[in-house]
Amino acid sequence: MNVPWVNLTIQYQNIRTEINSAIQTILDNGDFILGQDVAKLEEEFAAYCGTKYAVGVDTGLSALELSLRALGVEPGHEVLVPTHTFTATAAAITLAGATPVFVDADPETCNIDPAKIEAAITPRTRAIIPVHLYGLPANMDKILRIAEKHNLVVVEDACQAHGARYNGHRAGSLGHAAGFSFYPTKNLGAYGDGGMVTTSDSKVAETIRALRNCGQREKNVHELIPFNHRLDNLQAAILRVKLRHLDEWIGLRRKWGALYTQLLAGSDLVLPVEPHGYEHVYHLYVVRSQQRDALMASLKERGIGTAIHYPKPVHLQPYYLNGADRRGEFPVAEKICNEIVSLPMFPELTEEQVETVSSEIMGLGVPMASGS
């Protein structure tokens, strides 16, 4: 049985009538830029996340960058960020004119290690961006206590965590602001690029609305830097349809995640964790293996797709090296990046497919554990 790492077409087929109707309405009305569906999606997504406001933008990267700008991050400031994340998290800091300061990963959750945050704080530190990596929230209680102690703002990178909960609260409602991505493979994915900021701060929301639209608070009066980071109204209409199904899809992701964990429990793989009070939404189901490359090759031979998220920590990306040799600077993240592999995960998986993937892994008979 072939099992792809992800399949986006099945989901479309399941909601094809709803999607096509939403698209046709946009085309019939000619309502393309910052239209009614953007406004309605903002209202619906804010309600879903438990915040007062949501502001649609063009990408998750823009959501993070504009959040930082609206919260006062400027050139000369530093922002703490995990090095085990997608590069866009650090790029948002760079684009805001500030300096990313990297922090190592927690060996159990793969998220930012709160125990290593305070050592990275300097008089120039202005903000922390915790990433809810793979759909598992970061340890927000510890992070928020540190932020309050040092008078820092917290911007959640919730780009992989639509619908995730931490102590009963949705991702996106935990910090001063949060950035979401609607990249097509996300738990809530558009059919192109898209992003959203959530916040309960009216000033932040108002500033981002102006920043995304050429710096305008009123038409043809450009008070702020004139970015163009608007969410496409066509994508908003699609996302409104998909938002109605999101909790159902999250339930299926959690079902398949639990089944993987059950079936792989006897293996030597390091499996994902879900600490008490956390609700993982399994944007990705990521395991760890010292024999990662051999594991991926063996599964590929058997028709099973896999991926790596992410093969290199951000501090080792060429743009952030600046000619230096930084190997060994963040050993936990570097070890994680050498061992992680993402198994097939999407709501439309079947029990048979999850059992097939798990059975093939259990039958390989090679040591795969790394420990933490």
N, C-alpha and C positions, 0 to 999 in steps of 0.2 A: 504494500500500500504506500503510495506517495503521500507525504504529509508536508505541505509547504510551510515555511516559517510564518507567513501571513497570507491571507487571501481577502482582498477588498471587494471583489465582485459579488461574492455570495450575499454580503450585507446589502449591497445595492439592489440585488434581485429581490430580496425580502421586503424592501420598502420602496420598490420602484414606483408604484403608483403615487405614493405620497410625495416622493422627490420630484418626479416629473411634473406633477401638478404645481408644486411650489415654484419650480423653475419657469414653467409656462406663465404663471401669474406675473412674475417679474418681467418677463419679455413682453407680455401683453400691456403692462402698465408703464413700461419704459422707466422704471424706478431703480436706478442703478447705483447711485453714489449717496452714501449716508441716508438711505431711504427708510421706509417704515419698518422693514424687517430687521435692520440694524438696531433701531430703537427698541423694538419688541424683544429681540434676542438679548439685548443688554438688560432689560427689565427681568426677563425670565432667568437669565444666567445668574444675576445678582441674587434673586430669590432662591435659586437652587443652591448657591454657595453659602447663603446666609450673610450676605453683605448688603449695604445700603445702595451701592453703586457698582456698575460694570461699564467699561468703555471698550468698544470694539476697535481693534487695530489690525494691521496687515500681517503681522507675524508674532510669534512668541518672543523673539529677540526684541522687537520694537516694544512689546509690552513691558519687558524688563527694563530696557533703556529709558523709556519715558517715565516709568515709575520712579527710577532713581533720580531723574531730572526733577520731577515734580516734588520729590521729597528733599530737594536741596543738595544733592550730590553734584560736585563741581570739580574742575581741574584742581589738583593739589590734594584732593581727598583720596583715601584708600577704602576699599570695600573688600570684606572677607568673603571668600567663596571656596567651596570644595574643589579640589583639583580633579576628583573623579566625577566628571559630569560631561555633558556635551559642550563643545567650545563656545557655543552661543551664550552660555551663562556668563563667562568671563568677557566675551565680546561686548555684552551690554554695558559693562563697567567701562571698558576701553572707549566705546563710542560716546559715553557720557563725559569723557575727558578725565576720568579718575583712574586709579591704579588698582588692578586686582591683586589681592594678597591671598595666596593659596593656603588651604588648610587640609590636613590629611583626612583619610576616611576612617570611619568606625569599622573594625574588621568583621563585625557581626552583621550590621545592617547595610554596609557599603555607603551610607549617607555620611555627611560631615560629622566629624567626631567632636562633640561639644567640649570634651576634656582638653582639646587642643586649640580652642578658639581664643581664650584670653591671652595666651602667650603671643598671639599674632597681632594683638591690638596695640596701636601706637597713638600718639596725639593726633595723627591725621586720619584715623579711622572714623568713618561716618556711618557705615552701614554693614549689614550682614545679609548675604543671600544664601539661605539654606535651600537645598534642592531636595524635593520629594522624589528621589530617584527610583525609577522602575514602577512607580505607583505606591511606594511605601513612604508615608510622611517622615520627615526628620523629627528629631527629639525637640519639639518646639518649646516645651516647658523650660528646659535648661537653656535653650538659645535665647528665649525671651527674657529670662532672668539676667543673663549676661548682658543683653542689649540694654535693659533698663538700668543696670548698674553702671554702664559706661555711656549712657545717653546716646545710644545708637538706634537707627531705624532698621527695620527688618522687612525685606522684600522676598516673599516666597517665590521660588521657581517651581510653580505647580504645573509645568508644561507636560509632565507625564502622570499627573495625579488627579485628573478630573473625577470628582466624586469620592475621593479617598477621605477617610475620617481620622481625626486624632482626638481622643477623649471625647468623642461625640460631635465634634465640630468639623465641618468640611474644610479640606484644603482650599486655600484662597481666602479664608476668613480669619486666619490665625495671626498674620503680621500686619504691618501698616499698609501694605499693598501686596498684590500677587500678580504674576504673569502666567498666562496660559497660552499654549500653542494649539492650533487646530490643524496641524499638519495631517495629511490623510491617514497615517497609520496610528494616530493617537486614539485613545478611548472614545473621545468625541472629535472626529476628524472631518474636515471639510473636503471638497473636491478640488483643492488648490491650497494656497496659503491662507492663514488667518490667525488672529490672536485676540486676547482679551485681558484687560486689567480689571481686577476686583479690588475694592477698597470700601471702607465706611467713612472715609475722610472726604468731605464735600469739596474742600479746596484741591486735594489731589486729583479727584475726578474731573473737576472743572478745568484744571490746568492741562491734564492729558487730553481732554476733548479739544482744547485749543491747539496744543502741540501737534496732534495727529492731522490737523486740518489747516496746514500752512500758517499756524500761529494765530488763527482768527478766533476771537471771542464773538465778534460780530462781523458780518460779511464785508470784505475789502478793508478791514482794519487789522493789520498784521502786527500784533503787539509782541509776540514771542517768536523764537526761531522758527522759520517756516518749513517744518517737516511736512512730508506727505505720507502718512502712515495710516490711511483709512482702511477699515474693513469693507470689503466688497459686499454690496447688498445681496448679490446672487448667492454668495457663500453664506451670508447670514440666514437667508431663507432655507438653505439646505440644512444648516446647523440647527435651526428651530425644529425642523422635522426630527432630526437625529437626537436632539436633547430629550424629546418625549420618550425615546427608547433607551436612554443611557443607563438608567438603573437596572433595566432588564439585562443589558449587555454586561454591566459590571457583575451582576449576579452570576452570569455564565462564566466570566473570567475567573471569579472566585471559586466557582465549582471546579473548573479545570485546574486551577492552581492547587486546590486541596487534593484533587485526585492525583496530580503529579507527585505531590508531597507524600501521599500515602503509598503510591506504587514505587517510588524511588527511595523510600525510607531505608531499605535494606542495602542500598548501594553505598559506595564510598564517596559519592558526590557531596559537596557542601550545598545544602538546599537553602532557599529563601526563608527568612524568619518573619514572623508577625507578632511583635511583642504585645503584651496586654495593653489594651487601650488604643491600639492602632488598627486601622482597617485598610489592608492592602488591596489595591484595585487591579494589580497584575497587568499594567500596561505591557510589561515584559515579565516572563518567567525565566530568571537568570540563575544558573547553577555555576559551581566552580569546580575546576578539575586541573590537576597538575599536568594531565595528559590532554589538554584542551584541543590542540591541533589534531591529534590522533582521533579523539572523540568526534570532532566535526567531520573529519574525512570518512570515518566509518559510517556515520549517520548519512552522509551525502551518498555513499555507495548504496545505501538502503533506501534512497529516495526521500530522506527526511531533511528538511531545510533547517538551517540554524543561522545565527548571526552573532556579532560581537558588539556590545554596547558598554564600554567603548575601549578600543584596543590600546589607546595611549592617553595617559592623564594630561590635563591641559598644560601643566607646567613643563611638559616635554614636547608640546607642539612647537613647530619651528618658529611661529610668530612670537611666542612668549619666551623662547630660549635666549634670544638676543646674543647668540654666539657663545653662551655659557654652557658648561656641562653641569646640569642639575640632576643627573641620575643619582638616586639614593636619597634625595632631599625629602621625599614623602614615601617612605618604604611600603606602607600599608596599601596605598592607592596603586603603587607600581606593581605590587604582588597581585592585587585584585585584577588589574587590567591584563595580566599575563594568564589568568586562569578562567575568566568569565566566558560563558557561552549562553546565548538566549535560545531556548527551545521554542517550538511552535506555540503561539498563543494568540488567539483571536476568538471572539464569542461564538463563531459558527463552527468551531471544532466539534468533533463528535467524540463520544466516549471511546469508541473503537480506535479513533486516531490517537487519543491520549494514551490508551493502553498499548497501542503499537509502538509509539515512541518510547514509552517506559520499558516495554519488553525488550526492544532492541538494545537499549542502554544496559539493562540488567544482564543481557546475554553476551555482552562484549567481553566480560571477564578480565578487564585490565584495571589496575589501580588508578583511581581518579581523584582521590581526596587530596586536599592541601592542608586541611585544618585551617584555623583562623589566626 
